């Protein structure tokens, strides 16, 4: 991900990968696919209620001391 392809190939050879060139190419392809995928922001209006419920459950959990009981 940091454009250090030569070091990655050297590392794959050192750890004994069966075919380091093919494995490196698969890694580069996976990184390329990940960077092309659009990132969806977490804090949107449609996620407000699930996020709020998760936060409220966490607050209740801390305030009630349920962890000690469990």
PyMOL Python script that loads the backbone (N, CA, C, O; Angstrom):
from pymol import cmd

cmd.read_pdbstr("""\
ATOM      1  N   UNK A   1       0.827  -1.194   0.000  1.00  0.00           N
ATOM      2  CA  UNK A   1       0.000   0.000   0.000  1.00  0.00           C
ATOM      3  C   UNK A   1       0.871   1.258   0.000  1.00  0.00           C
ATOM      4  O   UNK A   1       0.395   2.335  -0.358  1.00  0.00           O
ATOM      5  N   UNK A   2       2.111   1.137   0.388  1.00  0.00           N
ATOM      6  CA  UNK A   2       2.996   2.294   0.439  1.00  0.00           C
ATOM      7  C   UNK A   2       3.980   2.308  -0.723  1.00  0.00           C
ATOM      8  O   UNK A   2       5.017   2.967  -0.651  1.00  0.00           O
ATOM      9  N   UNK A   3       3.664   1.589  -1.787  1.00  0.00           N
ATOM     10  CA  UNK A   3       4.464   1.539  -3.014  1.00  0.00           C
ATOM     11  C   UNK A   3       5.875   1.023  -2.775  1.00  0.00           C
ATOM     12  O   UNK A   3       6.820   1.487  -3.413  1.00  0.00           O
ATOM     13  N   UNK A   4       6.023   0.087  -1.881  1.00  0.00           N
ATOM     14  CA  UNK A   4       7.324  -0.538  -1.629  1.00  0.00           C
ATOM     15  C   UNK A   4       7.269  -1.969  -2.159  1.00  0.00           C
ATOM     16  O   UNK A   4       7.391  -2.934  -1.404  1.00  0.00           O
ATOM     17  N   UNK A   5       7.085  -2.080  -3.467  1.00  0.00           N
ATOM     18  CA  UNK A   5       6.862  -3.362  -4.120  1.00  0.00           C
ATOM     19  C   UNK A   5       8.109  -4.240  -4.050  1.00  0.00           C
ATOM     20  O   UNK A   5       8.002  -5.444  -3.817  1.00  0.00           O
ATOM     21  N   UNK A   6       9.280  -3.657  -4.248  1.00  0.00           N
ATOM     22  CA  UNK A   6      10.514  -4.443  -4.228  1.00  0.00           C
ATOM     23  C   UNK A   6      10.740  -5.055  -2.848  1.00  0.00           C
ATOM     24  O   UNK A   6      11.155  -6.209  -2.740  1.00  0.00           O
ATOM     25  N   UNK A   7      10.472  -4.294  -1.805  1.00  0.00           N
ATOM     26  CA  UNK A   7      10.628  -4.819  -0.449  1.00  0.00           C
ATOM     27  C   UNK A   7       9.615  -5.922  -0.166  1.00  0.00           C
ATOM     28  O   UNK A   7       9.930  -6.905   0.505  1.00  0.00           O
ATOM     29  N   UNK A   8       8.409  -5.757  -0.676  1.00  0.00           N
ATOM     30  CA  UNK A   8       7.376  -6.776  -0.474  1.00  0.00           C
ATOM     31  C   UNK A   8       7.769  -8.082  -1.160  1.00  0.00           C
ATOM     32  O   UNK A   8       7.591  -9.165  -0.604  1.00  0.00           O
ATOM     33  N   UNK A   9       8.299  -7.968  -2.362  1.00  0.00           N
ATOM     34  CA  UNK A   9       8.735  -9.161  -3.090  1.00  0.00           C
ATOM     35  C   UNK A   9       9.886  -9.845  -2.354  1.00  0.00           C
ATOM     36  O   UNK A   9       9.916 -11.071  -2.245  1.00  0.00           O
ATOM     37  N   UNK A  10      10.822  -9.060  -1.856  1.00  0.00           N
ATOM     38  CA  UNK A  10      11.946  -9.616  -1.093  1.00  0.00           C
ATOM     39  C   UNK A  10      11.444 -10.320   0.167  1.00  0.00           C
ATOM     40  O   UNK A  10      11.934 -11.395   0.512  1.00  0.00           O
ATOM     41  N   UNK A  11      10.482  -9.728   0.847  1.00  0.00           N
ATOM     42  CA  UNK A  11       9.921 -10.333   2.054  1.00  0.00           C
ATOM     43  C   UNK A  11       9.205 -11.639   1.732  1.00  0.00           C
ATOM     44  O   UNK A  11       9.344 -12.620   2.463  1.00  0.00           O
ATOM     45  N   UNK A  12       8.448 -11.656   0.651  1.00  0.00           N
ATOM     46  CA  UNK A  12       7.769 -12.896   0.258  1.00  0.00           C
ATOM     47  C   UNK A  12       8.776 -14.006  -0.040  1.00  0.00           C
ATOM     48  O   UNK A  12       8.541 -15.170   0.284  1.00  0.00           O
ATOM     49  N   UNK A  13       9.890 -13.639  -0.653  1.00  0.00           N
ATOM     50  CA  UNK A  13      10.929 -14.644  -0.926  1.00  0.00           C
ATOM     51  C   UNK A  13      11.544 -15.153   0.377  1.00  0.00           C
ATOM     52  O   UNK A  13      11.838 -16.341   0.509  1.00  0.00           O
ATOM     53  N   UNK A  14      11.738 -14.238   1.347  1.00  0.00           N
ATOM     54  CA  UNK A  14      12.360 -14.625   2.612  1.00  0.00           C
ATOM     55  C   UNK A  14      11.471 -15.556   3.436  1.00  0.00           C
ATOM     56  O   UNK A  14      11.967 -16.449   4.124  1.00  0.00           O
ATOM     57  N   UNK A  15      10.154 -15.344   3.365  1.00  0.00           N
ATOM     58  CA  UNK A  15       9.270 -16.189   4.167  1.00  0.00           C
ATOM     59  C   UNK A  15       8.955 -17.510   3.469  1.00  0.00           C
ATOM     60  O   UNK A  15       8.267 -18.366   4.026  1.00  0.00           O
ATOM     61  N   UNK A  16       9.458 -17.668   2.263  1.00  0.00           N
ATOM     62  CA  UNK A  16       9.328 -18.951   1.584  1.00  0.00           C
ATOM     63  C   UNK A  16       8.018 -19.150   0.844  1.00  0.00           C
ATOM     64  O   UNK A  16       7.500 -20.265   0.788  1.00  0.00           O
ATOM     65  N   UNK A  17       7.480 -18.084   0.279  1.00  0.00           N
ATOM     66  CA  UNK A  17       6.255 -18.211  -0.507  1.00  0.00           C
ATOM     67  C   UNK A  17       6.539 -19.079  -1.732  1.00  0.00           C
ATOM     68  O   UNK A  17       7.599 -18.939  -2.343  1.00  0.00           O
ATOM     69  N   UNK A  18       5.618 -19.971  -2.105  1.00  0.00           N
ATOM     70  CA  UNK A  18       5.857 -20.874  -3.235  1.00  0.00           C
ATOM     71  C   UNK A  18       6.095 -20.140  -4.557  1.00  0.00           C
ATOM     72  O   UNK A  18       6.965 -20.533  -5.334  1.00  0.00           O
ATOM     73  N   UNK A  19       5.336 -19.091  -4.813  1.00  0.00           N
ATOM     74  CA  UNK A  19       5.511 -18.293  -6.032  1.00  0.00           C
ATOM     75  C   UNK A  19       5.317 -16.822  -5.663  1.00  0.00           C
ATOM     76  O   UNK A  19       4.210 -16.295  -5.772  1.00  0.00           O
ATOM     77  N   UNK A  20       6.389 -16.160  -5.228  1.00  0.00           N
ATOM     78  CA  UNK A  20       6.247 -14.801  -4.692  1.00  0.00           C
ATOM     79  C   UNK A  20       5.750 -13.776  -5.712  1.00  0.00           C
ATOM     80  O   UNK A  20       5.038 -12.840  -5.348  1.00  0.00           O
ATOM     81  N   UNK A  21       6.116 -13.945  -6.982  1.00  0.00           N
ATOM     82  CA  UNK A  21       5.684 -12.970  -7.990  1.00  0.00           C
ATOM     83  C   UNK A  21       4.166 -12.994  -8.166  1.00  0.00           C
ATOM     84  O   UNK A  21       3.522 -11.947  -8.232  1.00  0.00           O
ATOM     85  N   UNK A  22       3.604 -14.201  -8.243  1.00  0.00           N
ATOM     86  CA  UNK A  22       2.155 -14.319  -8.409  1.00  0.00           C
ATOM     87  C   UNK A  22       1.436 -13.827  -7.164  1.00  0.00           C
ATOM     88  O   UNK A  22       0.415 -13.148  -7.262  1.00  0.00           O
ATOM     89  N   UNK A  23       1.960 -14.165  -6.000  1.00  0.00           N
ATOM     90  CA  UNK A  23       1.332 -13.723  -4.749  1.00  0.00           C
ATOM     91  C   UNK A  23       1.376 -12.204  -4.620  1.00  0.00           C
ATOM     92  O   UNK A  23       0.408 -11.588  -4.175  1.00  0.00           O
ATOM     93  N   UNK A  24       2.499 -11.600  -5.010  1.00  0.00           N
ATOM     94  CA  UNK A  24       2.615 -10.142  -4.972  1.00  0.00           C
ATOM     95  C   UNK A  24       1.619  -9.504  -5.929  1.00  0.00           C
ATOM     96  O   UNK A  24       0.990  -8.500  -5.595  1.00  0.00           O
ATOM     97  N   UNK A  25       1.473 -10.082  -7.118  1.00  0.00           N
ATOM     98  CA  UNK A  25       0.521  -9.530  -8.081  1.00  0.00           C
ATOM     99  C   UNK A  25      -0.903  -9.631  -7.560  1.00  0.00           C
ATOM    100  O   UNK A  25      -1.704  -8.723  -7.782  1.00  0.00           O
ATOM    101  N   UNK A  26      -1.234 -10.720  -6.870  1.00  0.00           N
ATOM    102  CA  UNK A  26      -2.563 -10.860  -6.283  1.00  0.00           C
ATOM    103  C   UNK A  26      -2.790  -9.810  -5.204  1.00  0.00           C
ATOM    104  O   UNK A  26      -3.881  -9.251  -5.093  1.00  0.00           O
ATOM    105  N   UNK A  27      -1.758  -9.545  -4.412  1.00  0.00           N
ATOM    106  CA  UNK A  27      -1.875  -8.505  -3.385  1.00  0.00           C
ATOM    107  C   UNK A  27      -2.081  -7.133  -4.016  1.00  0.00           C
ATOM    108  O   UNK A  27      -2.917  -6.353  -3.559  1.00  0.00           O
ATOM    109  N   UNK A  28      -1.321  -6.841  -5.062  1.00  0.00           N
ATOM    110  CA  UNK A  28      -1.460  -5.543  -5.736  1.00  0.00           C
ATOM    111  C   UNK A  28      -2.841  -5.398  -6.365  1.00  0.00           C
ATOM    112  O   UNK A  28      -3.432  -4.319  -6.330  1.00  0.00           O
ATOM    113  N   UNK A  29      -3.351  -6.476  -6.936  1.00  0.00           N
ATOM    114  CA  UNK A  29      -4.697  -6.447  -7.511  1.00  0.00           C
ATOM    115  C   UNK A  29      -5.752  -6.193  -6.433  1.00  0.00           C
ATOM    116  O   UNK A  29      -6.689  -5.423  -6.643  1.00  0.00           O
ATOM    117  N   UNK A  30      -5.593  -6.843  -5.279  1.00  0.00           N
ATOM    118  CA  UNK A  30      -6.544  -6.656  -4.181  1.00  0.00           C
ATOM    119  C   UNK A  30      -6.508  -5.224  -3.664  1.00  0.00           C
ATOM    120  O   UNK A  30      -7.550  -4.646  -3.359  1.00  0.00           O
ATOM    121  N   UNK A  31      -5.318  -4.654  -3.566  1.00  0.00           N
ATOM    122  CA  UNK A  31      -5.196  -3.259  -3.130  1.00  0.00           C
ATOM    123  C   UNK A  31      -5.846  -2.342  -4.147  1.00  0.00           C
ATOM    124  O   UNK A  31      -6.521  -1.381  -3.779  1.00  0.00           O
ATOM    125  N   UNK A  32      -5.648  -2.632  -5.415  1.00  0.00           N
ATOM    126  CA  UNK A  32      -6.239  -1.805  -6.471  1.00  0.00           C
ATOM    127  C   UNK A  32      -7.763  -1.848  -6.411  1.00  0.00           C
ATOM    128  O   UNK A  32      -8.422  -0.819  -6.558  1.00  0.00           O
ATOM    129  N   UNK A  33      -8.317  -3.027  -6.198  1.00  0.00           N
ATOM    130  CA  UNK A  33      -9.779  -3.170  -6.104  1.00  0.00           C
ATOM    131  C   UNK A  33     -10.301  -2.411  -4.886  1.00  0.00           C
ATOM    132  O   UNK A  33     -11.337  -1.749  -4.964  1.00  0.00           O
ATOM    133  N   UNK A  34      -9.590  -2.504  -3.762  1.00  0.00           N
ATOM    134  CA  UNK A  34     -10.018  -1.812  -2.546  1.00  0.00           C
ATOM    135  C   UNK A  34     -10.005  -0.301  -2.721  1.00  0.00           C
ATOM    136  O   UNK A  34     -10.895   0.386  -2.220  1.00  0.00           O
ATOM    137  N   UNK A  35      -9.008   0.225  -3.426  1.00  0.00           N
ATOM    138  CA  UNK A  35      -8.936   1.673  -3.606  1.00  0.00           C
ATOM    139  C   UNK A  35      -9.977   2.171  -4.596  1.00  0.00           C
ATOM    140  O   UNK A  35     -10.379   3.333  -4.540  1.00  0.00           O
ATOM    141  N   UNK A  36     -10.414   1.311  -5.493  1.00  0.00           N
ATOM    142  CA  UNK A  36     -11.438   1.718  -6.451  1.00  0.00           C
ATOM    143  C   UNK A  36     -12.834   1.718  -5.850  1.00  0.00           C
ATOM    144  O   UNK A  36     -13.713   2.454  -6.298  1.00  0.00           O
ATOM    145  N   UNK A  37     -13.030   0.893  -4.837  1.00  0.00           N
ATOM    146  CA  UNK A  37     -14.341   0.819  -4.198  1.00  0.00           C
ATOM    147  C   UNK A  37     -14.634   2.136  -3.487  1.00  0.00           C
ATOM    148  O   UNK A  37     -13.772   2.701  -2.815  1.00  0.00           O
ATOM    149  N   UNK A  38     -15.843   2.603  -3.644  1.00  0.00           N
ATOM    150  CA  UNK A  38     -16.217   3.850  -2.991  1.00  0.00           C
ATOM    151  C   UNK A  38     -16.429   3.595  -1.513  1.00  0.00           C
ATOM    152  O   UNK A  38     -17.042   2.605  -1.113  1.00  0.00           O
ATOM    153  N   UNK A  39     -15.914   4.497  -0.724  1.00  0.00           N
ATOM    154  CA  UNK A  39     -16.090   4.404   0.719  1.00  0.00           C
ATOM    155  C   UNK A  39     -17.389   5.115   1.088  1.00  0.00           C
ATOM    156  O   UNK A  39     -17.595   6.277   0.739  1.00  0.00           O
ATOM    157  N   UNK A  40     -18.250   4.410   1.789  1.00  0.00           N
ATOM    158  CA  UNK A  40     -19.519   4.972   2.215  1.00  0.00           C
ATOM    159  C   UNK A  40     -19.345   5.542   3.619  1.00  0.00           C
ATOM    160  O   UNK A  40     -18.923   4.826   4.527  1.00  0.00           O
ATOM    161  N   UNK A  41     -19.664   6.812   3.807  1.00  0.00           N
ATOM    162  CA  UNK A  41     -19.510   7.395   5.136  1.00  0.00           C
ATOM    163  C   UNK A  41     -20.434   6.731   6.156  1.00  0.00           C
ATOM    164  O   UNK A  41     -21.575   6.389   5.845  1.00  0.00           O
ATOM    165  N   UNK A  42     -19.932   6.556   7.364  1.00  0.00           N
ATOM    166  CA  UNK A  42     -20.687   5.886   8.404  1.00  0.00           C
ATOM    167  C   UNK A  42     -21.793   6.772   8.956  1.00  0.00           C
ATOM    168  O   UNK A  42     -22.907   6.307   9.194  1.00  0.00           O
ATOM    169  N   UNK A  43     -21.487   8.036   9.156  1.00  0.00           N
ATOM    170  CA  UNK A  43     -22.446   8.932   9.801  1.00  0.00           C
ATOM    171  C   UNK A  43     -23.363   9.560   8.746  1.00  0.00           C
ATOM    172  O   UNK A  43     -23.137  10.677   8.279  1.00  0.00           O
ATOM    173  N   UNK A  44     -24.391   8.813   8.393  1.00  0.00           N
ATOM    174  CA  UNK A  44     -25.415   9.282   7.481  1.00  0.00           C
ATOM    175  C   UNK A  44     -26.737   9.278   8.225  1.00  0.00           C
ATOM    176  O   UNK A  44     -26.868   8.686   9.296  1.00  0.00           O
ATOM    177  N   UNK A  45     -27.712   9.951   7.636  1.00  0.00           N
ATOM    178  CA  UNK A  45     -29.022  10.039   8.282  1.00  0.00           C
ATOM    179  C   UNK A  45     -29.663   8.662   8.452  1.00  0.00           C
ATOM    180  O   UNK A  45     -30.333   8.414   9.454  1.00  0.00           O
ATOM    181  N   UNK A  46     -29.466   7.768   7.485  1.00  0.00           N
ATOM    182  CA  UNK A  46     -30.105   6.455   7.573  1.00  0.00           C
ATOM    183  C   UNK A  46     -29.461   5.560   8.626  1.00  0.00           C
ATOM    184  O   UNK A  46     -30.079   4.584   9.052  1.00  0.00           O
ATOM    185  N   UNK A  47     -28.242   5.862   9.056  1.00  0.00           N
ATOM    186  CA  UNK A  47     -27.582   5.080  10.100  1.00  0.00           C
ATOM    187  C   UNK A  47     -27.724   5.703  11.479  1.00  0.00           C
ATOM    188  O   UNK A  47     -27.140   5.198  12.438  1.00  0.00           O
ATOM    189  N   UNK A  48     -28.476   6.778  11.606  1.00  0.00           N
ATOM    190  CA  UNK A  48     -28.582   7.480  12.875  1.00  0.00           C
ATOM    191  C   UNK A  48     -29.147   6.592  13.973  1.00  0.00           C
ATOM    192  O   UNK A  48     -28.576   6.512  15.060  1.00  0.00           O
ATOM    193  N   UNK A  49     -30.258   5.927  13.702  1.00  0.00           N
ATOM    194  CA  UNK A  49     -30.917   5.127  14.730  1.00  0.00           C
ATOM    195  C   UNK A  49     -30.066   3.924  15.171  1.00  0.00           C
ATOM    196  O   UNK A  49     -29.926   3.712  16.375  1.00  0.00           O
ATOM    197  N   UNK A  50     -29.495   3.130  14.258  1.00  0.00           N
ATOM    198  CA  UNK A  50     -28.657   2.004  14.727  1.00  0.00           C
ATOM    199  C   UNK A  50     -27.431   2.470  15.526  1.00  0.00           C
ATOM    200  O   UNK A  50     -27.053   1.832  16.509  1.00  0.00           O
ATOM    201  N   UNK A  51     -26.819   3.566  15.111  1.00  0.00           N
ATOM    202  CA  UNK A  51     -25.664   4.078  15.848  1.00  0.00           C
ATOM    203  C   UNK A  51     -26.100   4.573  17.218  1.00  0.00           C
ATOM    204  O   UNK A  51     -25.417   4.331  18.213  1.00  0.00           O
ATOM    205  N   UNK A  52     -27.222   5.257  17.274  1.00  0.00           N
ATOM    206  CA  UNK A  52     -27.729   5.758  18.545  1.00  0.00           C
ATOM    207  C   UNK A  52     -28.043   4.596  19.504  1.00  0.00           C
ATOM    208  O   UNK A  52     -27.702   4.656  20.686  1.00  0.00           O
ATOM    209  N   UNK A  53     -28.681   3.561  19.003  1.00  0.00           N
ATOM    210  CA  UNK A  53     -29.013   2.402  19.834  1.00  0.00           C
ATOM    211  C   UNK A  53     -27.727   1.731  20.347  1.00  0.00           C
ATOM    212  O   UNK A  53     -27.651   1.347  21.514  1.00  0.00           O
ATOM    213  N   UNK A  54     -26.730   1.594  19.484  1.00  0.00           N
ATOM    214  CA  UNK A  54     -25.471   0.974  19.897  1.00  0.00           C
ATOM    215  C   UNK A  54     -24.788   1.796  20.983  1.00  0.00           C
ATOM    216  O   UNK A  54     -24.262   1.237  21.945  1.00  0.00           O
ATOM    217  N   UNK A  55     -24.794   3.108  20.836  1.00  0.00           N
ATOM    218  CA  UNK A  55     -24.181   3.971  21.847  1.00  0.00           C
ATOM    219  C   UNK A  55     -24.955   3.902  23.157  1.00  0.00           C
ATOM    220  O   UNK A  55     -24.355   3.835  24.230  1.00  0.00           O
ATOM    221  N   UNK A  56     -26.283   3.918  23.076  1.00  0.00           N
ATOM    222  CA  UNK A  56     -27.088   3.847  24.291  1.00  0.00           C
ATOM    223  C   UNK A  56     -26.906   2.517  25.028  1.00  0.00           C
ATOM    224  O   UNK A  56     -26.870   2.486  26.258  1.00  0.00           O
ATOM    225  N   UNK A  57     -26.793   1.433  24.282  1.00  0.00           N
ATOM    226  CA  UNK A  57     -26.544   0.132  24.909  1.00  0.00           C
ATOM    227  C   UNK A  57     -25.185   0.136  25.610  1.00  0.00           C
ATOM    228  O   UNK A  57     -25.050  -0.390  26.716  1.00  0.00           O
ATOM    229  N   UNK A  58     -24.191   0.723  24.972  1.00  0.00           N
ATOM    230  CA  UNK A  58     -22.861   0.785  25.580  1.00  0.00           C
ATOM    231  C   UNK A  58     -22.878   1.633  26.845  1.00  0.00           C
ATOM    232  O   UNK A  58     -22.255   1.274  27.843  1.00  0.00           O
ATOM    233  N   UNK A  59     -23.589   2.757  26.806  1.00  0.00           N
ATOM    234  CA  UNK A  59     -23.689   3.619  27.984  1.00  0.00           C
ATOM    235  C   UNK A  59     -24.418   2.892  29.104  1.00  0.00           C
ATOM    236  O   UNK A  59     -23.972   2.921  30.251  1.00  0.00           O
ATOM    237  N   UNK A  60     -25.523   2.246  28.792  1.00  0.00           N
ATOM    238  CA  UNK A  60     -26.272   1.489  29.791  1.00  0.00           C
ATOM    239  C   UNK A  60     -25.407   0.382  30.383  1.00  0.00           C
ATOM    240  O   UNK A  60     -25.427   0.146  31.591  1.00  0.00           O
ATOM    241  N   UNK A  61     -24.662  -0.280  29.539  1.00  0.00           N
ATOM    242  CA  UNK A  61     -23.793  -1.364  29.972  1.00  0.00           C
ATOM    243  C   UNK A  61     -22.766  -0.856  30.984  1.00  0.00           C
ATOM    244  O   UNK A  61     -22.512  -1.513  31.994  1.00  0.00           O
ATOM    245  N   UNK A  62     -22.189   0.288  30.723  1.00  0.00           N
ATOM    246  CA  UNK A  62     -21.194   0.849  31.639  1.00  0.00           C
ATOM    247  C   UNK A  62     -21.836   1.356  32.928  1.00  0.00           C
ATOM    248  O   UNK A  62     -21.286   1.172  34.014  1.00  0.00           O
ATOM    249  N   UNK A  63     -22.980   1.985  32.807  1.00  0.00           N
ATOM    250  CA  UNK A  63     -23.627   2.569  33.981  1.00  0.00           C
ATOM    251  C   UNK A  63     -24.230   1.510  34.901  1.00  0.00           C
ATOM    252  O   UNK A  63     -24.263   1.696  36.118  1.00  0.00           O
ATOM    253  N   UNK A  64     -24.698   0.422  34.343  1.00  0.00           N
ATOM    254  CA  UNK A  64     -25.383  -0.580  35.171  1.00  0.00           C
ATOM    255  C   UNK A  64     -24.411  -1.564  35.798  1.00  0.00           C
ATOM    256  O   UNK A  64     -24.779  -2.261  36.743  1.00  0.00           O
ATOM    257  N   UNK A  65     -23.192  -1.641  35.305  1.00  0.00           N
ATOM    258  CA  UNK A  65     -22.236  -2.596  35.842  1.00  0.00           C
ATOM    259  C   UNK A  65     -22.547  -4.006  35.452  1.00  0.00           C
ATOM    260  O   UNK A  65     -22.200  -4.938  36.178  1.00  0.00           O
ATOM    261  N   UNK A  66     -23.192  -4.193  34.322  1.00  0.00           N
ATOM    262  CA  UNK A  66     -23.605  -5.516  33.877  1.00  0.00           C
ATOM    263  C   UNK A  66     -22.396  -6.423  33.601  1.00  0.00           C
ATOM    264  O   UNK A  66     -22.506  -7.647  33.673  1.00  0.00           O
ATOM    265  N   UNK A  67     -21.268  -5.829  33.292  1.00  0.00           N
ATOM    266  CA  UNK A  67     -20.078  -6.634  33.036  1.00  0.00           C
ATOM    267  C   UNK A  67     -19.670  -7.423  34.276  1.00  0.00           C
ATOM    268  O   UNK A  67     -19.225  -8.565  34.162  1.00  0.00           O
ATOM    269  N   UNK A  68     -19.816  -6.834  35.441  1.00  0.00           N
ATOM    270  CA  UNK A  68     -19.462  -7.541  36.681  1.00  0.00           C
ATOM    271  C   UNK A  68     -20.406  -8.710  36.920  1.00  0.00           C
ATOM    272  O   UNK A  68     -19.990  -9.752  37.427  1.00  0.00           O
ATOM    273  N   UNK A  69     -21.669  -8.543  36.559  1.00  0.00           N
ATOM    274  CA  UNK A  69     -22.649  -9.609  36.754  1.00  0.00           C
ATOM    275  C   UNK A  69     -22.386 -10.755  35.789  1.00  0.00           C
ATOM    276  O   UNK A  69     -22.436 -11.924  36.170  1.00  0.00           O
ATOM    277  N   UNK A  70     -22.107 -10.411  34.541  1.00  0.00           N
ATOM    278  CA  UNK A  70     -21.870 -11.456  33.524  1.00  0.00           C
ATOM    279  C   UNK A  70     -20.562 -12.153  33.805  1.00  0.00           C
ATOM    280  O   UNK A  70     -20.177 -13.062  33.070  1.00  0.00           O
TER     281      UNK A  70
END
""", "prot")
cmd.dss("prot")
cmd.show_as("cartoon", "prot")
cmd.util.cbc("prot")
cmd.orient("prot")
